[in-house]
């Protein structure tokens, strides 16, 4: 295969009670990536669309992820990776993960799938670490594997694909604000109250049980965050107002996507998600900050070839 | 109904990654309780078997739980509760919970089941608080509801009955040691490292996903405790040796039951549990402390009438 064109979905991680361990892949929001073989032995990064990204392959998450994979496989061929960057960097819906995961998934396809998607994870994480300065999988894993995933463990890495009701959909508001992930993480400190930790794992257990059994009421009751949201929500203007609007309009839950600034509402059905999205947007508008609204189902596959 | 005779199962709580939120009901280990109507308006406690328990209804967990229920229902009839106490108090397998839950469940049956088992929970918890000085549900809930339960939340109380593979069984060793629950809890402190909390909720998520999908490998990998076991295991002689023996003999996981001193091995099948129990016992014997060994399936029903 000399060329591949793929869709690399945006992802929502953390999801209230799932800090650092949960993520899901969106269906209708994502980057496009085209990878071509070249005659030399170089990796090159091109950009066809979107906010400017580094084109030096050693500074670009897709380049670093691709290099990690190619070195692992002992492949010295040249490839050009062209990115249509539609997920804004810094939005909190997995922009760098889409590039890192897309590069390794696309190359793996072109090379005859020598590795499984699970095996691609560490290479994608190596790429993403360039952007986030952290070793985390809660965006690259759902991007690569699709659906709703749990990072059970980082050492060893153990990523579980969860069962979930197929009618779930999300409304996402991305306020055009900059939140530095490192600062957002520093807010949390190194320790948490045991009672908050217990409340969090009770909810995480409830969420996973509810997802498995298709119990929307249990999913809804479980979407509480006792750890990050209380400390981080102040970085997002009108957070409480948006949350109230979402819940009143019928959302199952509402919280911060990743470390923000995007916020998500989990909903039962795509049409309700669109309606709930309008209510959240209406509640955010008086703030006067530009924003994007995305509504999407969860995609069971993650990255996929564009026919 | 003027008389009822019931089996009140022992319960295993915490279960490694499920500190304060998980519990399960055993099939073959438990107390017997006989409740009879009496002519007066008094509650009385009788004991037919086992280590001495308080017979003053205001000091006895069954008495306090029964009084809470009867007051709630406005019932002033007299009842005599006779307990064959086969679960040793202080064993860490829900001795007080069996008495508290048994009293309210049995009375509720005699009164024509005015309350659901979920509604009985707070009355049983009121009784158990007499013994443990704490408001917790991780023994009374599985005792009342049966099976494997998750306490998603205490405020409001929300107890979830989990799906689990029917072949699970446990081997339990109860070393005849006294561990004071309050001291055991004090060891934990009020705060934990965020990274340990994340590891714990990753494992709890994995366990609940594995229980729901019948993935024994995932159940096994998830039975890790980053919170209580590292601090509490030193209270139990030969803990590490017993754990190694259990895992080498094929246990899915091994940890402290409740706050100890009992330890449990979760196993795939009752015969393997018996074999694994022998290995754990063999590993504990050199310590020279008397102990009991119990092997049991998980019972889906919890408290039940003895025909």
Interface residues (C-beta under 8 A of the other chain):
Chain A: X17 X18 X19 X20 X21 X22 X150 X151 X152 X153 X158 X160 X162 X163 X188 X189 X190 X191 X192 X193 X194 X195 X197 X198 X199 X200 X201 X202 X203 X204 X205 X206 X208 X209 X212 X213 X218 X221 X222 X227
Chain B: X17 X18 X19 X20 X21 X22 X150 X151 X152 X153 X158 X160 X162 X163 X188 X189 X190 X191 X192 X193 X194 X195 X197 X198 X199 X200 X201 X202 X203 X204 X205 X206 X208 X209 X212 X213 X218 X221 X222 X227
